[in-house]
């Protein structure tokens, strides 16, 4: 029998309560999956739990006799790959995963902590429907959480790991995250283990907040001139585009960048990825042909993510005239034009008409724009030009070069493909010093 009149007894009582919070449904039920997932996500021994002994206050429907610790969500902070984060993990075994008042208060309190300290928020989510037994206050908790998610957007990275079925209302917060991991997320994961591994990886590309720089990995640094640093593997890029115009964008990407992590790979037409050059995180957007509205929106959202978190944007362009719906294509235009991070473009092959305009053109906001000798920068393709100008297609094809654009300063240089990596590295070094003074306004009215 614990003697609560003694210090030793009080400490023993605390230990018992903590043990109960770790198995809120009883020792026989064991450690909940929610806690095991959290332990797998965090660095060993780094997790510091908050509100472990929180319990609901409801007295309706006999609930005063059923008050498990944690109330169904585990909250706290710790490190992932040595960097501080706030994290919560929803426990679907407590009250069928429903969200009560105290449950919501714990998440809100954690968001406030993350915002004050400027660290990422990571959530492991499942279930989360409002707890009907506690009434309308549970809906208020959902609304307060969504307000915090909105306030945090663009200030701290938010990563949501979906490990189970979510109620419709509970889906709102995770889909508003910067990175969603799980079935149909920015990163696909077949199970919780894959999702947790993906979260640890993607956080390595993101800064702690909007005023920080993303962590850099160890990498060899380019020294000397661009020409002096061209390697044999770089020279292979000179043959990347065949005489008939065919090429593999993935091979070019692999030759130029390290540690490529593609996002939303299931949306085709535009590839968006985090990658590294000299250990520095960059946001990569690559096209190899036309793309539809869904791809345009995917790229727009990625641009806004990169711009929010100080990640320079590099576009590799092969884009013919586009037929995407203007209202949805305009999202890409507005996102790119408004972005103030460093922006670099390399036109590899086609850049026709609207495809040239919207994919990182100099006048849309690219700081540095380059073209390969294989680039075809023109108002339209050869067939369309021939018809419009009333000339033979072979004569129209003479307009399909990068040199008119170079003459007018619409690209900064036509470069040998083998030198591309060097130009990008030097450009990124320069754009570290980029400062943009934006007009005083509340925000742009981007088409939604």
Order of alpha helices (4+ residues) and beta strands (2+ residues): alpha-alpha-beta-beta-beta-alpha-beta-alpha-beta-alpha-beta-alpha-alpha-alpha-beta-beta-beta-alpha-beta-alpha-beta-alpha-beta-beta-alpha-alpha-alpha-beta-alpha
